[in-house]
């Protein structure tokens, strides 16, 4: 047993193994049928887009139906100025009037509205609180603007119209009549520096008869034409000088009388652009001497002395 030697495997055995492997493969391939699979049909891009659009449309229609049964409506209205307002939100079942929702204006501004609380919050930062009819500001209310301005008063057809008080962020205050958001009619304007105007307005400007008192003590009372002193009026200057006569384009122009407070001197005659101009009479202090003649740009050019 100690002399046993290991035998190398014979080639025939290895060959038989390799043959059996190859024979097994060939036998298996011969006995199996080849299977063919049909490629699934793929939808074209156009069909896919069409199906997606139809699904989106169906979802949109279902959302509209659901919103309708939940009390939501879409309402379009035209204001007196021609602009269009669109409302999307809940309405009352009894009369169909808006309750709460959103407003969309033709100028691009939108707003959240709640008619039960009387509040409208605009996308530009403004806030309204007051009376409403449907989704219009109507009656009395307060409008606060983003820049700090505040108006309290009457509204008509969604705009400031009627009597109210407008407080500007800079400190000025106007109290009086409005038409379509513009100062129109009678009113009182108090400036931040203490100056006060009371009288007629048109197109946001002093117009008609009025009285202006400046913070330095100057006082004008008379006619205005679109913001400028015009017509007959009287002006008392801060130094005490007075002028009574005609005005044009915010200047002394026409016939008038000017009295110098410090000296007592007086001029009666024509004026042009705040200067003595034309025929007039200048009386010196205490009436001791006067000159009657022609004046040009505040200077005497033709003199006729008269002794008192």
MARNULO-315206 format. One record per residue (C-alpha): residue number from 1; x, y, z. Coordinates in Angstrom, 3 decimals. Layout:
{i: NUM; X: X; Y: Y; Z: Z}
...
//
This chain:
{i: 1; X: 0.000; Y: 0.000; Z: 0.000}
{i: 2; X: 2.926; Y: 2.291; Z: 0.575}
{i: 3; X: 3.952; Y: 1.859; Z: -3.071}
{i: 4; X: 0.664; Y: 3.087; Z: -4.579}
{i: 5; X: 1.132; Y: 5.701; Z: -7.234}
{i: 6; X: -1.392; Y: 8.304; Z: -8.460}
{i: 7; X: -2.626; Y: 7.852; Z: -11.931}
{i: 8; X: -3.078; Y: 10.768; Z: -14.235}
{i: 9; X: -6.559; Y: 11.032; Z: -15.623}
{i: 10; X: -6.882; Y: 9.608; Z: -19.020}
{i: 11; X: -7.657; Y: 11.771; Z: -22.057}
{i: 12; X: -10.595; Y: 9.609; Z: -22.849}
{i: 13; X: -12.335; Y: 10.516; Z: -19.635}
{i: 14; X: -11.814; Y: 14.237; Z: -20.201}
{i: 15; X: -12.984; Y: 13.875; Z: -23.743}
{i: 16; X: -16.075; Y: 12.068; Z: -22.639}
{i: 17; X: -16.874; Y: 14.893; Z: -20.252}
{i: 18; X: -16.434; Y: 17.521; Z: -22.889}
{i: 19; X: -18.461; Y: 15.465; Z: -25.279}
{i: 20; X: -21.233; Y: 15.106; Z: -22.794}
{i: 21; X: -21.292; Y: 18.893; Z: -22.329}
{i: 22; X: -21.418; Y: 19.587; Z: -26.003}
{i: 23; X: -23.919; Y: 16.831; Z: -26.515}
{i: 24; X: -26.138; Y: 18.296; Z: -23.813}
{i: 25; X: -26.079; Y: 21.731; Z: -25.438}
{i: 26; X: -26.797; Y: 20.447; Z: -28.884}
{i: 27; X: -29.560; Y: 18.225; Z: -27.619}
{i: 28; X: -31.187; Y: 21.079; Z: -25.719}
{i: 29; X: -31.111; Y: 23.499; Z: -28.655}
{i: 30; X: -32.549; Y: 20.933; Z: -30.923}
{i: 31; X: -35.425; Y: 20.173; Z: -28.594}
{i: 32; X: -36.492; Y: 23.851; Z: -27.769}
{i: 33; X: -38.665; Y: 25.995; Z: -30.072}
{i: 34; X: -37.726; Y: 29.680; Z: -30.578}
{i: 35; X: -40.321; Y: 32.110; Z: -29.125}
{i: 36; X: -41.321; Y: 35.369; Z: -30.860}
{i: 37; X: -42.715; Y: 38.343; Z: -28.857}
{i: 38; X: -44.935; Y: 41.015; Z: -30.413}
{i: 39; X: -43.657; Y: 44.538; Z: -29.729}
{i: 40; X: -46.326; Y: 46.613; Z: -27.866}
{i: 41; X: -47.963; Y: 49.378; Z: -29.911}
{i: 42; X: -46.602; Y: 52.815; Z: -29.006}
{i: 43; X: -48.870; Y: 55.939; Z: -29.124}
{i: 44; X: -47.682; Y: 58.799; Z: -31.231}
{i: 45; X: -46.839; Y: 62.150; Z: -29.603}
{i: 46; X: -49.912; Y: 63.772; Z: -31.142}
{i: 47; X: -52.239; Y: 61.170; Z: -29.647}
{i: 48; X: -50.632; Y: 61.543; Z: -26.249}
{i: 49; X: -51.055; Y: 65.329; Z: -26.345}
{i: 50; X: -54.676; Y: 64.962; Z: -27.407}
{i: 51; X: -55.426; Y: 62.569; Z: -24.535}
{i: 52; X: -53.705; Y: 64.896; Z: -22.042}
{i: 53; X: -55.706; Y: 67.882; Z: -23.278}
{i: 54; X: -58.969; Y: 65.980; Z: -23.077}
{i: 55; X: -58.172; Y: 64.899; Z: -19.521}
{i: 56; X: -57.347; Y: 68.484; Z: -18.546}
{i: 57; X: -60.555; Y: 69.739; Z: -20.142}
{i: 58; X: -62.592; Y: 67.120; Z: -18.331}
{i: 59; X: -60.965; Y: 68.036; Z: -15.009}
{i: 60; X: -61.670; Y: 71.732; Z: -15.673}
{i: 61; X: -65.325; Y: 71.073; Z: -16.439}
{i: 62; X: -65.688; Y: 68.944; Z: -13.344}
{i: 63; X: -64.119; Y: 71.738; Z: -11.276}
{i: 64; X: -66.593; Y: 74.270; Z: -12.725}
{i: 65; X: -69.545; Y: 72.017; Z: -11.948}
{i: 66; X: -68.274; Y: 71.425; Z: -8.416}
{i: 67; X: -67.727; Y: 75.160; Z: -7.875}
{i: 68; X: -71.212; Y: 75.934; Z: -9.173}
{i: 69; X: -72.874; Y: 73.529; Z: -6.779}
{i: 70; X: -70.747; Y: 74.961; Z: -3.955}
{i: 71; X: -72.157; Y: 78.452; Z: -4.636}
{i: 72; X: -69.320; Y: 79.961; Z: -6.717}
{i: 73; X: -70.061; Y: 82.209; Z: -9.693}
{i: 74; X: -68.299; Y: 84.246; Z: -12.367}
{i: 75; X: -69.852; Y: 87.710; Z: -12.845}
{i: 76; X: -68.875; Y: 90.482; Z: -15.260}
{i: 77; X: -70.078; Y: 94.070; Z: -14.843}
{i: 78; X: -69.346; Y: 97.406; Z: -16.524}
{i: 79; X: -68.943; Y: 100.576; Z: -14.479}
{i: 80; X: -70.169; Y: 104.030; Z: -15.471}
{i: 81; X: -66.673; Y: 105.041; Z: -16.646}
{i: 82; X: -66.672; Y: 102.155; Z: -19.139}
{i: 83; X: -64.190; Y: 99.938; Z: -17.297}
{i: 84; X: -64.972; Y: 96.263; Z: -16.693}
{i: 85; X: -64.985; Y: 94.466; Z: -13.333}
{i: 86; X: -64.974; Y: 90.672; Z: -13.045}
{i: 87; X: -65.961; Y: 88.824; Z: -9.890}
{i: 88; X: -65.172; Y: 85.196; Z: -9.044}
{i: 89; X: -66.447; Y: 83.854; Z: -5.758}
{i: 90; X: -69.344; Y: 82.797; Z: -3.579}
{i: 91; X: -72.818; Y: 84.281; Z: -3.943}
{i: 92; X: -76.024; Y: 84.121; Z: -1.919}
{i: 93; X: -78.454; Y: 81.471; Z: -3.018}
{i: 94; X: -81.421; Y: 83.773; Z: -2.383}
{i: 95; X: -80.509; Y: 86.719; Z: -4.618}
{i: 96; X: -77.191; Y: 85.770; Z: -6.259}
{i: 97; X: -75.320; Y: 88.699; Z: -4.719}
{i: 98; X: -71.582; Y: 88.326; Z: -3.993}
{i: 99; X: -70.392; Y: 87.232; Z: -0.562}
{i: 100; X: -66.642; Y: 86.707; Z: -0.788}
{i: 101; X: -64.222; Y: 86.185; Z: -3.626}
{i: 102; X: -61.863; Y: 88.062; Z: -5.929}
{i: 103; X: -62.276; Y: 91.090; Z: -8.162}
{i: 104; X: -60.370; Y: 91.679; Z: -11.379}
{i: 105; X: -60.268; Y: 95.189; Z: -12.847}
{i: 106; X: -59.493; Y: 96.158; Z: -16.425}
{i: 107; X: -56.435; Y: 98.173; Z: -15.297}
{i: 108; X: -54.748; Y: 94.999; Z: -14.026}
{i: 109; X: -55.503; Y: 95.483; Z: -10.325}
{i: 110; X: -57.124; Y: 92.612; Z: -8.440}
{i: 111; X: -58.671; Y: 92.487; Z: -4.972}
{i: 112; X: -60.092; Y: 90.244; Z: -2.296}
{i: 113; X: -63.614; Y: 91.205; Z: -1.278}
{i: 114; X: -65.916; Y: 90.266; Z: 1.574}
{i: 115; X: -69.282; Y: 92.007; Z: 1.412}
{i: 116; X: -70.311; Y: 90.724; Z: 4.840}
{i: 117; X: -67.445; Y: 92.579; Z: 6.557}
{i: 118; X: -67.432; Y: 95.418; Z: 4.022}
{i: 119; X: -63.725; Y: 95.035; Z: 3.278}
{i: 120; X: -61.830; Y: 95.101; Z: -0.018}
{i: 121; X: -58.075; Y: 94.437; Z: -0.056}
{i: 122; X: -56.425; Y: 95.496; Z: -3.316}
{i: 123; X: -53.303; Y: 94.047; Z: -4.870}
{i: 124; X: -51.725; Y: 97.545; Z: -4.995}
{i: 125; X: -51.822; Y: 97.796; Z: -1.200}
{i: 126; X: -55.016; Y: 99.849; Z: -0.796}
{i: 127; X: -57.728; Y: 98.798; Z: 1.687}
{i: 128; X: -61.390; Y: 99.841; Z: 1.718}
{i: 129; X: -63.802; Y: 99.426; Z: 4.616}
{i: 130; X: -67.375; Y: 100.617; Z: 4.329}
{i: 131; X: -70.700; Y: 100.337; Z: 2.553}
{i: 132; X: -71.130; Y: 98.247; Z: -0.602}
{i: 133; X: -73.745; Y: 97.335; Z: -3.148}
{i: 134; X: -72.837; Y: 94.028; Z: -4.798}
{i: 135; X: -69.092; Y: 94.447; Z: -5.253}
{i: 136; X: -69.183; Y: 98.257; Z: -5.711}
{i: 137; X: -68.171; Y: 100.806; Z: -3.086}
{i: 138; X: -71.428; Y: 102.659; Z: -2.510}
{i: 139; X: -72.335; Y: 104.934; Z: 0.405}
{i: 140; X: -69.867; Y: 105.902; Z: 3.126}
{i: 141; X: -66.499; Y: 104.334; Z: 3.702}
{i: 142; X: -62.777; Y: 104.742; Z: 4.313}
{i: 143; X: -60.091; Y: 104.106; Z: 1.715}
{i: 144; X: -56.456; Y: 103.795; Z: 2.807}
{i: 145; X: -53.779; Y: 103.883; Z: 0.120}
{i: 146; X: -50.348; Y: 102.294; Z: 0.214}
{i: 147; X: -48.605; Y: 105.698; Z: 0.109}
{i: 148; X: -50.280; Y: 106.732; Z: 3.379}
{i: 149; X: -53.126; Y: 108.834; Z: 1.937}
{i: 150; X: -56.551; Y: 108.264; Z: 3.501}
{i: 151; X: -60.035; Y: 109.264; Z: 2.400}
{i: 152; X: -63.188; Y: 109.078; Z: 4.506}
{i: 153; X: -66.477; Y: 110.034; Z: 2.948}
{i: 154; X: -68.972; Y: 109.228; Z: 0.245}
{i: 155; X: -68.629; Y: 106.840; Z: -2.693}
{i: 156; X: -70.829; Y: 106.388; Z: -5.727}
{i: 157; X: -70.508; Y: 103.663; Z: -8.368}
{i: 158; X: -67.191; Y: 102.534; Z: -6.854}
{i: 159; X: -65.500; Y: 105.982; Z: -7.064}
{i: 160; X: -64.997; Y: 108.881; Z: -4.643}
{i: 161; X: -67.987; Y: 111.141; Z: -5.248}
{i: 162; X: -69.772; Y: 113.428; Z: -2.801}
{i: 163; X: -68.561; Y: 114.989; Z: 0.425}
{i: 164; X: -65.489; Y: 113.716; Z: 2.218}
{i: 165; X: -62.169; Y: 114.345; Z: 3.923}
{i: 166; X: -58.904; Y: 113.447; Z: 2.171}
{i: 167; X: -55.748; Y: 113.350; Z: 4.297}
{i: 168; X: -52.488; Y: 113.327; Z: 2.381}
{i: 169; X: -49.443; Y: 111.525; Z: 3.721}
{i: 170; X: -47.489; Y: 114.804; Z: 3.591}
{i: 171; X: -49.842; Y: 116.471; Z: 6.081}
{i: 172; X: -52.219; Y: 118.361; Z: 3.758}
{i: 173; X: -55.965; Y: 117.921; Z: 4.375}
{i: 174; X: -58.867; Y: 118.621; Z: 2.021}
{i: 175; X: -62.448; Y: 118.679; Z: 3.220}
{i: 176; X: -65.184; Y: 119.246; Z: 0.684}
{i: 177; X: -66.840; Y: 118.075; Z: -2.506}
{i: 178; X: -65.554; Y: 115.438; Z: -4.930}
{i: 179; X: -66.695; Y: 114.222; Z: -8.325}
{i: 180; X: -65.101; Y: 111.013; Z: -9.638}
{i: 181; X: -62.148; Y: 111.355; Z: -7.274}
{i: 182; X: -61.431; Y: 114.985; Z: -8.208}
{i: 183; X: -61.896; Y: 118.044; Z: -5.994}
{i: 184; X: -64.906; Y: 119.737; Z: -7.549}
{i: 185; X: -67.258; Y: 122.253; Z: -5.897}
{i: 186; X: -66.747; Y: 123.922; Z: -2.518}
{i: 187; X: -64.078; Y: 122.898; Z: -0.068}
{i: 188; X: -61.367; Y: 123.758; Z: 2.413}
{i: 189; X: -57.724; Y: 122.864; Z: 1.850}
{i: 190; X: -55.330; Y: 123.051; Z: 4.802}
{i: 191; X: -51.640; Y: 122.809; Z: 3.948}
{i: 192; X: -49.015; Y: 121.180; Z: 6.134}
{i: 193; X: -47.349; Y: 124.560; Z: 6.765}
{i: 194; X: -50.588; Y: 126.036; Z: 8.142}
{i: 195; X: -51.766; Y: 127.860; Z: 5.021}
{i: 196; X: -55.512; Y: 127.557; Z: 4.370}
{i: 197; X: -57.647; Y: 128.003; Z: 1.263}
{i: 198; X: -61.414; Y: 127.987; Z: 1.420}
{i: 199; X: -63.622; Y: 128.405; Z: -1.628}
{i: 200; X: -64.337; Y: 126.938; Z: -5.026}
{i: 201; X: -62.516; Y: 124.065; Z: -6.743}
{i: 202; X: -62.548; Y: 122.614; Z: -10.237}
{i: 203; X: -60.358; Y: 119.845; Z: -11.594}
{i: 204; X: -58.405; Y: 119.661; Z: -8.306}
{i: 205; X: -57.516; Y: 123.385; Z: -8.632}
{i: 206; X: -58.683; Y: 126.553; Z: -6.867}
{i: 207; X: -61.397; Y: 127.919; Z: -9.110}
{i: 208; X: -64.103; Y: 130.553; Z: -8.620}
{i: 209; X: -64.358; Y: 132.732; Z: -5.531}
{i: 210; X: -62.149; Y: 131.909; Z: -2.584}
{i: 211; X: -59.917; Y: 133.076; Z: 0.218}
{i: 212; X: -56.293; Y: 132.065; Z: 0.681}
{i: 213; X: -54.445; Y: 132.703; Z: 3.938}
{i: 214; X: -50.730; Y: 131.922; Z: 3.857}
{i: 215; X: -48.663; Y: 130.884; Z: 6.863}
{i: 216; X: -46.643; Y: 134.133; Z: 6.641}
{i: 217; X: -49.820; Y: 136.197; Z: 7.153}
{i: 218; X: -50.517; Y: 137.106; Z: 3.524}
{i: 219; X: -54.193; Y: 137.053; Z: 2.564}
{i: 220; X: -55.879; Y: 136.999; Z: -0.831}
{i: 221; X: -59.603; Y: 137.100; Z: -1.327}
{i: 222; X: -61.146; Y: 137.123; Z: -4.777}
{i: 223; X: -61.424; Y: 135.193; Z: -7.992}
{i: 224; X: -59.433; Y: 132.205; Z: -9.217}
{i: 225; X: -59.219; Y: 130.633; Z: -12.635}
{i: 226; X: -57.875; Y: 127.062; Z: -12.623}
{i: 227; X: -55.472; Y: 127.656; Z: -9.777}
{i: 228; X: -54.409; Y: 131.219; Z: -10.637}
{i: 229; X: -55.640; Y: 134.511; Z: -9.177}
{i: 230; X: -57.893; Y: 136.032; Z: -11.803}
{i: 231; X: -60.570; Y: 138.733; Z: -11.888}
{i: 232; X: -61.160; Y: 141.186; Z: -9.087}
{i: 233; X: -59.587; Y: 140.628; Z: -5.700}
{i: 234; X: -57.743; Y: 142.039; Z: -2.727}
{i: 235; X: -54.305; Y: 141.042; Z: -1.535}
{i: 236; X: -52.764; Y: 141.896; Z: 1.825}
{i: 237; X: -49.054; Y: 141.120; Z: 1.867}
{i: 238; X: -47.034; Y: 139.869; Z: 4.814}
{i: 239; X: -45.372; Y: 143.311; Z: 5.237}
{i: 240; X: -48.764; Y: 145.032; Z: 5.402}
{i: 241; X: -48.919; Y: 146.358; Z: 1.832}
{i: 242; X: -52.339; Y: 146.071; Z: 0.196}
{i: 243; X: -53.567; Y: 145.808; Z: -3.350}
{i: 244; X: -57.189; Y: 145.968; Z: -4.473}
{i: 245; X: -57.961; Y: 145.541; Z: -8.134}
{i: 246; X: -57.672; Y: 143.267; Z: -11.127}
{i: 247; X: -55.643; Y: 140.067; Z: -11.419}
{i: 248; X: -54.725; Y: 137.936; Z: -14.399}
{i: 249; X: -52.524; Y: 134.830; Z: -14.578}
{i: 250; X: -51.786; Y: 135.136; Z: -10.837}
{i: 251; X: -50.401; Y: 138.696; Z: -11.246}
{i: 252; X: -51.598; Y: 142.257; Z: -10.686}
{i: 253; X: -52.863; Y: 143.199; Z: -14.110}
{i: 254; X: -55.529; Y: 145.725; Z: -15.103}
{i: 255; X: -56.739; Y: 148.575; Z: -12.870}
{i: 256; X: -56.016; Y: 148.693; Z: -9.185}
{i: 257; X: -54.830; Y: 150.487; Z: -6.071}
{i: 258; X: -51.607; Y: 149.673; Z: -4.248}
{i: 259; X: -50.798; Y: 151.096; Z: -0.813}
{i: 260; X: -47.386; Y: 150.800; Z: 0.839}
{i: 261; X: -47.869; Y: 150.164; Z: 4.553}
{i: 262; X: -44.523; Y: 151.518; Z: 5.743}
{i: 263; X: -44.631; Y: 154.899; Z: 3.965}
{i: 264; X: -48.320; Y: 155.372; Z: 3.314}
{i: 265; X: -47.625; Y: 156.023; Z: -0.385}
{i: 266; X: -50.295; Y: 155.016; Z: -2.843}
{i: 267; X: -50.620; Y: 154.290; Z: -6.521}
{i: 268; X: -53.915; Y: 154.229; Z: -8.409}
{i: 269; X: -53.896; Y: 153.222; Z: -12.044}
{i: 270; X: -52.921; Y: 150.541; Z: -14.507}
{i: 271; X: -50.855; Y: 147.430; Z: -13.842}
{i: 272; X: -49.097; Y: 144.941; Z: -16.112}
{i: 273; X: -47.365; Y: 141.821; Z: -14.791}
{i: 274; X: -47.297; Y: 143.164; Z: -11.223}
{i: 275; X: -45.775; Y: 146.522; Z: -12.268}
{i: 276; X: -47.318; Y: 149.968; Z: -12.512}
{i: 277; X: -48.064; Y: 150.348; Z: -16.198}
{i: 278; X: -50.270; Y: 152.757; Z: -18.123}
{i: 279; X: -51.960; Y: 155.871; Z: -16.866}
{i: 280; X: -51.937; Y: 156.378; Z: -13.113}
{i: 281; X: -51.502; Y: 158.599; Z: -10.105}
{i: 282; X: -48.767; Y: 158.183; Z: -7.519}
{i: 283; X: -49.250; Y: 159.922; Z: -4.182}
{i: 284; X: -46.300; Y: 160.370; Z: -1.868}
{i: 285; X: -46.207; Y: 160.112; Z: 1.906}
{i: 286; X: -49.042; Y: 161.856; Z: 3.750}
{i: 287; X: -50.434; Y: 163.091; Z: 0.434}
{i: 288; X: -48.056; Y: 166.065; Z: 0.267}
{i: 289; X: -47.444; Y: 165.628; Z: -3.429}
{i: 290; X: -48.741; Y: 163.444; Z: -6.243}
{i: 291; X: -47.886; Y: 162.760; Z: -9.847}
{i: 292; X: -50.310; Y: 161.818; Z: -12.563}
{i: 293; X: -48.940; Y: 160.456; Z: -15.769}
{i: 294; X: -47.864; Y: 157.477; Z: -17.753}
{i: 295; X: -46.001; Y: 154.576; Z: -16.167}
{i: 296; X: -44.097; Y: 151.796; Z: -17.871}
{i: 297; X: -42.723; Y: 148.719; Z: -16.095}
{i: 298; X: -42.990; Y: 150.482; Z: -12.743}
{i: 299; X: -41.322; Y: 153.716; Z: -13.795}
{i: 300; X: -42.679; Y: 157.160; Z: -14.626}
{i: 301; X: -42.105; Y: 158.012; Z: -18.281}
{i: 302; X: -44.394; Y: 161.054; Z: -18.618}
{i: 303; X: -45.057; Y: 163.158; Z: -15.550}
{i: 304; X: -47.603; Y: 165.826; Z: -14.728}
{i: 305; X: -46.868; Y: 167.183; Z: -11.229}
{i: 306; X: -49.728; Y: 168.380; Z: -9.087}
{i: 307; X: -49.239; Y: 170.352; Z: -5.913}
{i: 308; X: -51.670; Y: 169.828; Z: -3.067}
//
